[in-house]
C-alpha cells in the first residue's frame, strides 16, 4: 500500500471514530436530563391535623334528635360507596 493509501485509510478510520463519538455525545444529554426525585421533609404541626374534637361544634349545630337517624343513614351511604 502506498503512503497516500495508508494516509487515506487512517483518515477514514479517524473520521469514522469521530462520527461514532458525536452520536454518543448527542444521546448522552437526553439520559442526563431525566428528572430526579428528591425527598423534601414536610413540616406538619399539631394544628394542621384534623381531629374529631374539631368537628364537634359543627355536628352539634347540624345534628339533633329530630334528624339524627337521617344523618346516620347519609353517613352509612357515604361509607358504603367508598
C-alpha positions, -999 to 999 in steps of 0.1 A, spaced: 0 0 0 14 34 -8 19 62 17 -12 80 2 -33 49 6 -22 44 42 -29 81 49 -64 78 33 -71 46 54 -60 64 86 -82 94 78 -112 72 71 -107 54 105 -103 87 123 -135 102 107 -154 70 114 -145 71 151 -152 108 153 -187 102 139 -193 75 165 -183 98 193 -206 125 181 -235 101 180 -228 90 216 -225 126 228 -258 135 212 -277 108 231 -260 113 265 -277 146 275 -312 130 269 -303 104 296 -287 130 319 -316 154 316 -341 130 331 -358 145 362 -345 133 395 -369 130 425 -356 143 458 -371 139 492 -381 171 509 -391 169 545 -425 183 553 -432 202 585 -467 194 599 -478 209 631 -504 195 655 -529 223 645 -527 211 609 -542 177 616 -580 175 620 -593 155 650 -628 146 660 -629 175 685 -626 199 656 -660 189 642 -680 187 675 -694 222 672 -704 217 636 -720 184 644 -739 198 674 -754 225 652 -763 203 623 -775 171 640 -803 170 666 -828 145 679 -851 150 650 -827 143 622 -801 120 638 -814 88 621 -815 106 587 -779 119 592 -767 85 602 -782 69 571 -764 96 550 -731 87 566 -737 50 561 -744 56 524 -712 76 520 -691 50 537 -705 22 516 -698 39 483 -661 44 491 
